[in-house]
Amino acid sequence: MSKILSQKIKVALVQLAGSTPDKAYNLQRATSLVEKAVRDQPETKLVVLPECFNSPYAVDKFRQYSEVIGPEGESYKALSQLAQKLKIVLVGGSIPELEPKTNNVYNTCMVFNEQGKLIGTHRKAHLFDIDIPNGITFKESDTLTAGDKSTVIQCEYGKFGVGICYDMRFPELAMQAVRQGAFAMVYPGAFNTVTGPLHWKLLARARAVDNQVYTLLCSPARNTDSNYHAYGHSMVVNPRGDVLVEAGEGEEIVYAELDPAEIEQFRAGVPITKQRRFDIYPDVNGTK
Ligand SMILES: NC(=O)CC(=O)C(=O)O
């Protein structure tokens, strides 16, 4: 049986102090921290950046900062070159994407491989439209369009699913990626100081445990000068639900090792992946 993760891999989450109004600064900062991540731990194979790392996380700013995705795009170029130079898989957080045919703006993650090739994109599928009295109101759908597909990326080490932030609240997205053979769910995200303490870790552990995979959540660092205060606490959770590493609130790089044996052993001991009863929950579209 082939392994869903071909070897142990070291991953790095770059909890960046980007997302400022200065896009050039954000890109330059992202570049230097991704370089630092690999310089400090040269065996790192996969690096993750946060949601909206090169623009403010603000509904009225997404269009202004948006880019067409393609080799001419500023962020595309920077991330592609970085992945190629450092020989890493780079999950490029997310950027506001302008789709020129429709003029729609999406919140989109680009993923590059070790050759600098774009190997997949994910458009945030569940937009962050919430209203918590005395807490936080945010309505991405005022200016963003939701993506219309789930995303599984094939890289050198196997497959992983990608969701963006609010997407992690939807177990179905993770579940179907894992049923396609994903070894991890990777979520660039930007929870805030209201919802972060409530649900960030809970959801990271829940998605890991209900699918017996790794979850990787990468947040921006908290910046109290901005209108949106990101929670921070980037983390990696293993298939048993243990938090392997957790950042604080400031700018930080955290690392973890993903081990195929952890997935296999835990799945062998608690074999829920083979025990599902799609016959009694027919509204779930089971493939196994
Ligand atoms: N920012 C998001 O998309 C999601 C979030 O903050 C939350 O779900 O809480």
The ligand as a MOL file (V3000), in Angstrom:
LIG
                    3D

  0  0  0     0  0            999 V3000
M  V30 BEGIN CTAB
M  V30 COUNTS 9 8 0 0 0
M  V30 BEGIN ATOM
M  V30 1 N -11.4360 35.5450 9.1200 0
M  V30 2 C -12.1090 34.4480 8.7970 0
M  V30 3 O -12.2700 34.1180 7.6450 0
M  V30 4 C -12.6840 33.5460 9.8170 0
M  V30 5 C -12.7540 33.9180 11.2310 0
M  V30 6 O -12.1310 34.8450 11.7230 0
M  V30 7 C -13.6230 33.0620 12.0470 0
M  V30 8 O -14.2060 32.1090 11.5120 0
M  V30 9 O -13.7750 33.3140 13.2360 0
M  V30 END ATOM
M  V30 BEGIN BOND
M  V30 1 1 1 2
M  V30 2 2 2 3
M  V30 3 1 2 4
M  V30 4 1 4 5
M  V30 5 2 5 6
M  V30 6 1 5 7
M  V30 7 2 7 8
M  V30 8 1 7 9
M  V30 END BOND
M  V30 END CTAB
M  END
